[in-house]
């Protein structure tokens, strides 16, 4: 796609032709101008054309001496990304019925500093010890709504968050899952590549050790449909965003591949969660932590860094 350029005097120069929708975008969804609800407050609009130059699918135009509008007959190509709303300095642009006044400002003072974000990333820990009881429901709702803003491929926004939000429900699911996997192992119904789950089941029943669910009061399973451009990546990104948000609020989390192993060993458990068989998914446990870490760890050498110059 040809890019907009900015001249020395700050003038935005747009390419003459529209480049069309993103090549990975799904078939256009029938929205139409009315469903997009694209509107410009002419009292606020400065005709800066930022909404035009930043539209990923180039469906916004501005007639000479006029105000931005959706290109006739091209509304169906909208990715619903809301870039036009986000980039407008005075908040003149609305789309999809969103009021710019309801968006949070992105001034430097409103954002966490690099020092704060670095400390959060370095200090994030996998929490495997939890207090009994539920996370505050209002806090959990806030975390989930914020996580819904995590990026998805081509802005598909097709994720589903399945949350066990009550510690008693979680305990019932824990007992049911471990019992059913034990029975499936005894009946020879667990695929060979998943039979290692047996030692965790044994620890649960014979040693009273919950090495799978770690006594966590809650679980979050994020899934994406198979027709998403990058379903597994979307799932992992959402969980990573949830983890950082949760830990910034004092809620402990742990990525739980063992829970996924249990669900795959006894696939009827996926149906218990309403999880479609063909969805990509992953699991995270969370709750109020029973421990508190005093400092960050030191593993800057945990990844190989290779600087590439071409």
Secondary structure as GFF3:
##gff-version 3
##sequence-region A 1 310
A	DSSP	beta_strand	5	6	.	.	.	ID=ss1
A	DSSP	beta_strand	12	13	.	.	.	ID=ss2
A	DSSP	alpha_helix	32	36	.	.	.	ID=ss3
A	DSSP	beta_strand	39	40	.	.	.	ID=ss4
A	DSSP	alpha_helix	50	54	.	.	.	ID=ss5
A	DSSP	beta_strand	60	62	.	.	.	ID=ss6
A	DSSP	beta_strand	68	70	.	.	.	ID=ss7
A	DSSP	three_ten_helix	75	77	.	.	.	ID=ss8
A	DSSP	alpha_helix	83	87	.	.	.	ID=ss9
A	DSSP	beta_strand	93	94	.	.	.	ID=ss10
A	DSSP	three_ten_helix	100	102	.	.	.	ID=ss11
A	DSSP	three_ten_helix	108	110	.	.	.	ID=ss12
A	DSSP	alpha_helix	114	123	.	.	.	ID=ss13
A	DSSP	alpha_helix	137	147	.	.	.	ID=ss14
A	DSSP	three_ten_helix	153	155	.	.	.	ID=ss15
A	DSSP	beta_strand	160	164	.	.	.	ID=ss16
A	DSSP	alpha_helix	167	186	.	.	.	ID=ss17
A	DSSP	three_ten_helix	192	197	.	.	.	ID=ss18
A	DSSP	alpha_helix	198	206	.	.	.	ID=ss19
A	DSSP	beta_strand	218	224	.	.	.	ID=ss20
A	DSSP	alpha_helix	231	248	.	.	.	ID=ss21
A	DSSP	beta_strand	251	255	.	.	.	ID=ss22
A	DSSP	alpha_helix	257	265	.	.	.	ID=ss23
A	DSSP	alpha_helix	268	272	.	.	.	ID=ss24
A	DSSP	beta_strand	280	288	.	.	.	ID=ss25
###
